[in-house]
Amino acid sequence: MFTHSRLLGIVGALILSYAAWTAYGYFLDTSAPVVTITGIEPDEYYAGDVPCIVDMSDGYKVADLSVFLDGNALVSHFKVNRKHDEHVFTIPTKTLTNGPHDLKITVRDGSYRKNSTTESFSFIVDNRPLLATFVKSETDIKVFQGRTLHVQFQVNKPIQEATVRALSRTFTCIPEAEGSLIYECFIPISTQEIASEYVLSIDITDFVGNTATLDAKFQIVMYPFKKQIITIAPDKLQEAKDTGLPEGDLETALKELTAQSPTKKLWHGSFYAPIEIKSVSTDFGTIRTTQHRGKYAHDAVDLIGTPKTVVWAPQDGKIVLKERYAHSGNTVVIDHGCGILSLFYHLDSFGRSNVGDIIRKGNPIGTLGKTGHATGYHLHWEMRINNVAIDPLQWIKNDF
């Protein structure tokens, strides 16, 4: 049974223990307060009033909180005096200029050492309306079957994303150059696309959630593709089969490479022809008939040049395939980014660049040859956008 005097002794001991623990925390605590900020993130965009919460805790106790915006105090030494607390404050971005701003939050504990934690970061204010317009007049857009529809528009500020809806597909828009406010999209028009009038819509979203839409009509014009019959000697077909991989392997690889292509341009400026062109033996889209494949569209151009002369990269990119196939012979594929691939067939020999290497415009990729299903020395140059073949000669024109 507790006596009154014994109870007083226990209480006194507890008080002394608490006092000792408090003194220990006050004089010897070296841990800084733990601070968590919600409602705002570093380097993100914000508009309107931004409510923020500072969550503070400390093993001894939190003494006070200070919040500085661009060096000016929003909250100055706000008293807390608790082990855990939350403080809500608002950043009125409409009173700030558009652009980057600095936020600094300092929390101090109540110990003798005045341990503190400071969180500093920048965020971006954007209260501007989103405006967009086509770079060129979009009232009369015409494009042939097998060509590329090049769409450009300009915005008044950086945007988060933009996509084009056309031909029952969606295409990603990219900046014309790093930091540019002009965006563009390359839409492949298949040789099999029906000639007619179509609608395209560009959906634009900025970093604070504002949206804008641009609409236009375009016309796909029927192209009079040529016809061609060629015969490849049986011994040539057998030799190609014995020394190269099946055609299906290349098509599988191209699908995978298209999916892996970065969603940014790896090039800048115009393309140019990969050889000194003496003539074009097969135009893009020519309806070709052979004894081993029957009738099909030749979705590339066959260029005639001096045998075994250098074939160079028509633009910057990355070597993503270097292999020998039965039908295409020695083959090189360059990824220019944005799902745009350049394919080169029938090379006599390969250049020194290997898969994974960055190659610059004008660097050698091999020499002009006749490997694979080729009746003579020529370069099969093919370009694909999202694995849809388009005429590469359009890309070397000055007005493209």
C-alpha positions as CSV (number, residue, x, y, z in Angstrom):
1,M,0.0,0.0,0.0
2,F,1.3,3.4,-1.0
3,T,1.7,5.9,1.8
4,H,1.4,9.6,1.2
5,S,5.1,10.2,1.8
6,R,6.0,7.4,-0.6
7,L,3.7,8.8,-3.3
8,L,5.3,12.2,-2.9
9,G,8.7,10.6,-3.3
10,I,7.7,9.0,-6.6
11,V,6.2,12.2,-7.9
12,G,9.3,14.1,-7.0
13,A,11.5,11.5,-8.7
14,L,9.5,11.8,-11.9
15,I,9.7,15.5,-11.8
16,L,13.5,15.3,-11.3
17,S,13.7,12.8,-14.2
18,Y,11.7,15.0,-16.5
19,A,13.7,18.0,-15.6
20,A,16.9,16.0,-16.2
21,W,15.6,14.8,-19.6
22,T,14.5,18.3,-20.5
23,A,17.9,19.7,-19.5
24,Y,19.6,17.0,-21.5
25,G,17.6,17.8,-24.6
26,Y,18.1,21.5,-24.2
27,F,21.9,21.4,-23.8
28,L,23.0,18.3,-25.7
29,D,20.5,17.9,-28.6
30,T,22.4,18.1,-31.9
31,S,19.6,16.8,-34.3
32,A,18.1,19.3,-36.7
33,P,14.3,19.6,-37.1
34,V,12.7,17.5,-39.8
35,V,10.8,19.6,-42.3
36,T,8.5,18.5,-45.1
37,I,6.9,21.0,-47.6
38,T,3.8,20.2,-49.6
39,G,1.9,22.2,-52.2
40,I,4.9,23.4,-54.1
41,E,7.8,21.6,-55.8
42,P,11.2,22.7,-57.1
43,D,11.3,24.0,-60.7
44,E,7.6,23.5,-61.3
45,Y,5.2,26.0,-62.8
46,Y,2.4,27.7,-60.8
47,A,-0.4,30.1,-61.3
48,G,-3.0,31.8,-59.0
49,D,-2.8,31.4,-55.2
50,V,-0.6,28.4,-54.2
51,P,-1.5,27.0,-50.7
52,C,1.5,25.4,-49.0
53,I,2.0,23.4,-45.8
54,V,5.2,23.2,-43.8
55,D,5.2,20.0,-41.6
56,M,7.8,20.4,-38.7
57,S,9.0,18.0,-36.0
58,D,11.9,17.9,-33.6
59,G,13.1,15.5,-30.8
60,Y,13.3,18.4,-28.4
61,K,10.8,21.0,-29.7
62,V,10.4,23.3,-32.7
63,A,11.0,26.9,-31.7
64,D,10.0,29.0,-34.7
65,L,9.5,29.1,-38.5
66,S,10.6,31.7,-41.1
67,V,9.5,31.8,-44.8
68,F,11.3,34.0,-47.3
69,L,10.1,34.7,-50.9
70,D,12.8,36.3,-53.1
71,G,14.5,37.4,-49.9
72,N,11.4,39.0,-48.4
73,A,9.9,37.6,-45.3
74,L,6.4,36.0,-45.7
75,V,6.6,34.6,-42.2
76,S,9.3,35.8,-39.7
77,H,10.2,33.8,-36.6
78,F,6.7,32.5,-36.1
79,K,6.6,30.9,-32.7
80,V,5.8,27.2,-32.5
81,N,7.2,25.7,-29.2
82,R,5.9,22.2,-29.9
83,K,7.5,18.9,-30.9
84,H,5.3,18.7,-34.0
85,D,3.3,21.3,-35.8
86,E,2.0,22.3,-39.3
87,H,1.9,25.8,-40.7
88,V,-0.2,26.8,-43.7
89,F,0.8,29.8,-45.9
90,T,-0.2,31.0,-49.4
91,I,2.0,32.3,-52.2
92,P,0.0,34.9,-54.2
93,T,1.6,34.4,-57.6
94,K,-0.6,37.0,-59.3
95,T,1.4,39.6,-57.3
96,L,4.6,38.2,-58.7
97,T,6.3,38.6,-62.1
98,N,6.1,35.7,-64.5
99,G,9.3,33.7,-64.3
100,P,11.5,32.0,-61.7
101,H,11.3,32.9,-58.0
102,D,13.2,31.7,-54.9
103,L,11.6,30.2,-51.7
104,K,13.5,29.6,-48.5
105,I,12.1,28.0,-45.4
106,T,14.0,27.9,-42.1
107,V,12.9,25.9,-39.0
108,R,14.8,26.2,-35.7
109,D,14.5,24.1,-32.6
110,G,14.4,25.4,-29.0
111,S,17.6,23.8,-27.9
112,Y,20.7,25.7,-26.6
113,R,22.4,25.0,-29.9
114,K,19.5,26.5,-31.9
115,N,19.7,23.6,-34.5
116,S,18.0,24.5,-37.7
117,T,16.9,23.1,-41.1
118,T,16.7,25.3,-44.2
119,E,15.0,24.2,-47.5
120,S,15.7,26.4,-50.5
121,F,14.5,26.0,-54.1
122,S,13.2,27.9,-57.1
123,F,9.8,27.7,-58.7
124,I,8.3,29.3,-61.8
125,V,5.3,31.6,-62.0
126,D,3.2,31.6,-65.2
127,N,0.0,33.6,-65.1
128,R,0.0,34.3,-68.9
129,P,-2.8,33.1,-71.1
130,L,-1.7,30.4,-73.6
131,L,-1.7,31.7,-77.2
132,A,-0.8,29.7,-80.3
133,T,-0.8,30.3,-84.1
134,F,0.3,28.5,-87.2
135,V,3.7,29.7,-88.6
136,K,2.3,29.6,-92.2
137,S,-1.2,30.1,-93.5
138,E,-2.9,26.8,-93.1
139,T,-5.8,27.5,-95.5
140,D,-4.6,25.4,-98.5
141,I,-2.4,22.5,-97.4
142,K,-1.8,19.9,-100.0
143,V,0.5,16.9,-99.8
144,F,1.1,14.0,-102.1
145,Q,0.7,10.3,-101.2
146,G,4.0,9.0,-99.9
147,R,5.2,12.4,-98.7
148,T,5.6,14.1,-95.3
149,L,3.2,16.7,-94.0
150,H,5.3,19.2,-92.0
151,V,3.2,21.3,-89.6
152,Q,4.7,24.2,-87.6
153,F,3.1,26.5,-85.0
154,Q,4.3,29.1,-82.5
155,V,3.4,29.6,-78.9
156,N,3.9,32.6,-76.6
157,K,5.7,30.7,-73.8
158,P,7.1,27.2,-73.0
159,I,4.6,24.4,-73.1
160,Q,4.4,21.0,-71.5
161,E,3.2,19.1,-74.5
162,A,1.5,19.3,-77.9
163,T,0.0,16.6,-80.1
164,V,-1.5,16.4,-83.5
165,R,-4.6,14.4,-84.2
166,A,-4.8,13.4,-87.9
167,L,-5.6,10.3,-90.0
168,S,-7.0,8.5,-86.9
169,R,-3.6,8.7,-85.2
170,T,-1.8,10.9,-82.7
171,F,1.6,12.5,-83.4
172,T,3.9,14.2,-80.9
173,C,5.1,17.8,-81.5
174,I,8.6,18.9,-80.7
175,P,10.5,22.2,-80.5
176,E,12.1,23.3,-83.7
177,A,15.3,23.8,-81.8
178,E,16.3,23.7,-78.1
179,G,14.5,26.6,-76.3
180,S,12.5,27.6,-79.4
181,L,8.8,28.6,-79.1
182,I,8.2,27.2,-82.6
183,Y,7.0,23.6,-82.5
184,E,6.7,21.2,-85.4
185,C,5.3,17.8,-86.3
186,F,6.2,15.4,-89.1
187,I,3.2,13.4,-90.3
188,P,3.9,10.5,-92.6
189,I,1.4,10.1,-95.5
190,S,1.5,6.5,-96.6
191,T,1.5,5.7,-100.3
192,Q,-1.8,3.8,-99.6
193,E,-3.5,6.7,-97.9
194,I,-6.8,7.6,-99.7
195,A,-6.7,10.9,-101.6
196,S,-9.2,13.1,-99.9
197,E,-9.6,16.1,-97.6
198,Y,-8.8,15.6,-93.9
199,V,-8.8,17.5,-90.7
200,L,-6.0,17.9,-88.2
201,S,-6.2,19.3,-84.7
202,I,-3.3,20.4,-82.5
203,D,-3.9,20.1,-78.8
204,I,-1.5,22.2,-76.7
205,T,-1.1,22.2,-72.9
206,D,1.2,24.6,-70.9
207,F,2.8,23.8,-67.5
208,V,0.0,25.2,-65.4
209,G,-2.8,23.3,-67.2
210,N,-4.0,25.9,-69.7
211,T,-5.0,24.4,-73.1
212,A,-5.4,25.7,-76.6
213,T,-6.4,24.0,-79.9
214,L,-5.5,24.8,-83.5
215,D,-7.5,23.3,-86.3
216,A,-6.8,23.0,-90.0
217,K,-7.8,21.1,-93.1
218,F,-5.4,19.4,-95.5
219,Q,-5.7,17.6,-98.8
220,I,-3.9,14.4,-99.7
221,V,-3.4,14.4,-103.5
222,M,-3.1,11.2,-105.5
223,Y,0.3,10.6,-107.0
224,P,0.9,8.8,-110.3
225,F,3.4,6.2,-109.1
226,K,5.4,4.5,-111.9
227,K,5.6,0.8,-112.6
228,Q,8.7,-1.3,-113.0
229,I,9.5,-5.0,-113.7
230,I,12.9,-6.3,-112.7
231,T,14.4,-9.8,-112.8
232,I,17.1,-11.0,-110.4
233,A,19.2,-13.9,-111.4
234,P,18.5,-17.1,-109.4
235,D,22.1,-17.5,-108.3
236,K,22.1,-14.0,-107.0
237,L,18.9,-14.7,-104.9
238,Q,20.5,-17.9,-103.6
239,E,23.8,-16.1,-102.7
240,A,21.8,-13.4,-100.8
241,K,19.9,-16.0,-98.9
242,D,23.0,-17.9,-97.9
243,T,24.8,-14.8,-96.6
244,G,22.1,-12.7,-95.0
245,L,19.4,-12.8,-92.4
246,P,15.7,-13.1,-93.3
247,E,13.8,-10.0,-94.4
248,G,11.3,-10.6,-91.5
249,D,14.2,-10.1,-89.0
250,L,14.8,-6.6,-90.3
251,E,11.1,-5.6,-90.1
252,T,10.9,-6.8,-86.5
253,A,14.1,-4.8,-85.7
254,L,12.7,-1.7,-87.3
255,K,9.5,-1.9,-85.2
256,E,11.5,-2.2,-82.0
257,L,13.9,0.6,-83.1
258,T,11.0,2.9,-83.8
259,A,9.5,2.3,-80.4
260,Q,12.9,3.1,-78.8
261,S,13.5,6.3,-80.7
262,P,13.9,9.4,-78.4
263,T,11.1,11.9,-78.5
264,K,13.4,14.7,-79.5
265,K,15.4,15.8,-82.6
266,L,18.9,14.5,-82.8
267,W,19.5,16.8,-85.8
268,H,19.3,20.4,-86.7
269,G,19.0,22.0,-90.2
270,S,18.3,20.4,-93.5
271,F,19.1,16.9,-94.8
272,Y,21.1,16.3,-97.9
273,A,21.6,13.4,-100.3
274,P,23.9,10.5,-99.0
275,I,25.8,10.3,-102.3
276,E,26.6,12.3,-105.4
277,I,23.5,11.3,-107.4
278,K,24.1,10.5,-111.1
279,S,20.5,9.4,-111.6
280,V,17.5,7.9,-109.9
281,S,16.8,4.4,-111.2
282,T,13.7,3.8,-109.1
283,D,11.4,6.6,-107.9
284,F,9.8,6.5,-104.5
285,G,6.5,4.5,-104.5
286,T,7.2,2.7,-107.8
287,I,4.9,-0.3,-108.2
288,R,7.6,-3.0,-108.7
289,T,7.1,-6.6,-109.9
290,T,9.8,-9.3,-109.4
291,Q,9.7,-13.0,-109.9
292,H,10.3,-13.7,-106.2
293,R,8.2,-11.1,-104.4
294,G,5.4,-10.4,-107.0
295,K,3.9,-6.9,-107.1
296,Y,4.7,-4.4,-104.3
297,A,5.3,-0.7,-103.6
298,H,9.0,0.2,-103.6
299,D,8.8,2.6,-100.7
300,A,12.3,4.0,-101.2
301,V,14.5,5.6,-103.9
302,D,17.2,3.8,-105.7
303,L,20.1,6.2,-106.4
304,I,22.8,5.6,-109.0
305,G,26.3,6.8,-108.1
306,T,29.9,5.7,-108.7
307,P,30.4,2.1,-107.5
308,K,32.1,1.7,-104.2
309,T,32.2,5.4,-103.5
310,V,31.5,6.7,-100.0
311,V,27.9,6.8,-98.7
312,W,27.6,9.5,-95.9
313,A,25.0,10.3,-93.3
314,P,22.4,12.7,-94.6
315,Q,22.0,14.2,-91.1
316,D,23.0,13.8,-87.5
317,G,21.7,10.8,-85.6
318,K,22.6,7.5,-84.0
319,I,23.7,4.2,-85.6
320,V,21.0,1.8,-84.4
321,L,21.5,-1.1,-86.8
322,K,24.5,-2.5,-88.8
323,E,23.8,-5.9,-90.3
324,R,23.6,-8.0,-93.4
325,Y,20.2,-9.3,-94.6
326,A,19.3,-11.5,-97.6
327,H,17.2,-8.9,-99.4
328,S,18.9,-5.6,-98.4
329,G,22.5,-6.9,-98.2
330,N,24.8,-4.8,-96.0
331,T,22.4,-2.5,-94.2
332,V,22.8,0.5,-91.9
333,V,20.0,2.3,-90.1
334,I,20.3,5.8,-88.5
335,D,17.9,7.1,-85.9
336,H,17.4,10.9,-86.1
337,G,15.0,11.0,-83.2
338,C,11.2,11.5,-83.1
339,G,10.7,8.1,-84.7
340,I,12.5,9.1,-87.9
341,L,14.8,6.5,-89.3
342,S,17.1,6.5,-92.4
343,L,17.8,3.1,-94.0
344,F,20.6,2.3,-96.4
345,Y,20.7,-1.0,-98.3
346,H,23.1,-2.9,-100.6
347,L,26.3,-1.4,-99.2
348,D,29.5,-2.9,-100.5
349,S,31.3,-2.3,-97.1
350,F,30.5,-0.8,-93.8
351,G,32.0,2.4,-92.3
352,R,33.8,2.4,-89.0
353,S,30.9,3.6,-86.9
354,N,29.2,0.9,-84.8
355,V,25.8,0.5,-83.3
356,G,25.3,3.0,-80.5
357,D,27.7,5.6,-82.0
358,I,26.6,9.1,-82.7
359,I,27.2,10.0,-86.3
360,R,27.3,13.5,-87.8
361,K,26.0,14.8,-91.1
362,G,28.6,13.9,-93.8
363,N,30.3,11.1,-91.9
364,P,30.8,7.9,-93.8
365,I,28.5,5.0,-93.1
366,G,29.8,2.6,-95.9
367,T,30.4,2.4,-99.6
368,L,28.0,2.0,-102.5
369,G,27.5,-1.6,-103.5
370,K,25.2,-4.3,-104.8
371,T,24.8,-6.8,-102.0
372,G,21.5,-8.5,-101.4
373,H,18.8,-8.4,-104.0
374,A,20.4,-5.9,-106.3
375,T,20.8,-6.1,-110.1
376,G,23.7,-3.6,-110.0
377,Y,25.5,-0.9,-108.0
378,H,23.1,1.5,-106.4
379,L,22.0,2.9,-103.0
380,H,18.5,2.1,-101.7
381,W,17.7,5.1,-99.5
382,E,14.6,4.8,-97.4
383,M,13.1,7.0,-94.6
384,R,10.4,6.0,-92.1
385,I,8.4,8.1,-89.7
386,N,6.8,6.0,-87.0
387,N,7.6,3.0,-89.3
388,V,5.7,4.5,-92.2
389,A,7.9,4.9,-95.3
390,I,8.0,8.4,-96.9
391,D,9.9,9.9,-99.8
392,P,13.4,10.9,-98.6
393,L,14.1,13.2,-101.5
394,Q,11.4,15.6,-100.2
395,W,13.6,16.1,-97.1
396,I,16.6,17.5,-99.1
397,K,14.5,20.2,-100.8
398,N,15.2,23.8,-99.7
399,D,11.5,24.6,-99.2
400,F,10.7,21.6,-96.9
